Amino acid sequence: MNMDYTSIRPYNDQETSSALKRIAAAPELKPIADFVYGPGHEQELRERLCRLDGVYRFQTEVMAGIIQSIIDKTSAGLTVEGLDILEDGRKHVLISNHRDIILDPAIIQLVLFGHGISLTEIAVGDNLIANSLIEDIFRSNRMIKVSRGGTPREKYVSSSMLSSYIRERVVSGACSVWIAQRNGRSKDGHDMTEQGLMKMFGMSGSGDFIKDFNELSILPTAISYQYEPCEFLKAREVYISRREHYVKRPGEDTVSILTGVTQNKGHIAFHFCPEITEAELIECAAHGKNERFKALAAVIDQRICSSYKLWDTNYMALDLLDGGAANREKYTQDSLDAFVQHMEKGLSAIVEKDPYIDIEELREIYLSIYANPVRSLREHQAEDRGMSCPS
């Protein structure tokens, strides 16, 4: 079935050239130029944008430098593993855990560009498109617009279109596509693939589970930051969500984007995991209709969890929660003191603005964000040991 993807696909070169001129004229460009290039380079950036004539030049001549500048200014360095999987030119659906709105997919693009590998298209929720400027920036960066709202019927139609578009791009060999394993970032440190995402992929298939998912060449990807992006914003949201339905304030996503970009992230690690094999799909297909999607999500989770880079912050948080020192060899006293000082400063700032918040519970939530990846890994390891034991 032919579909019109105009409303969700990235801009083409002609559309991007027009969008870049609109971006160059936007007053909001000044703080971006000041942060990335330093004061005094605003006009230079505006003129540069007007000269660019397509998506590739925008991504490689402007965005690559911006993302590299963010890494240089706000991190202690980036490590990448498993990149050889992508070097044969095959196209994949890259499914990753999701910790930062912008940086998760943006850093992947920078890594691919730096190693001469074709860039991916990126699935991003339309809830993040706060205005026309952000839409121009996103869609000029190969963004696929994912609809998050509407009636049940509208959601079904948009999911079907998204599924069809992604499958067409990957199977045709046009490009790989990045998508997060869940709707929204992980707020509590647990990285879990939504079963609904697997069902969405299945909507555009032939009905043959093994064939449909094998041709997508799913490549799980693990992303970890030593200091969690938007850590205090996430802790506050989890605290409120325990008591009531959390409603985002106007502009909150934009604040999260800017916070994630500008805050210190410590070390960053990306790991491209081995793709899901046909043998694994055969095992998943042996389950019932809905259970097979759940089984496939669990395989993806196992890949991501086992490849997730654990930092000293993760082990320190677990020890602080447990009140012990079981992981003491993983960190120094100086790093522990710095982590605690960083935590207390951030939590105190939240309570100062929202005095009703119980700082003890907030501290438990904050530490759990860091400790849960360690717990998840150990749970997966225990399950693997159990499966390997003779009956």
Disulfide bonds with the S-S distance in Angstrom:
none
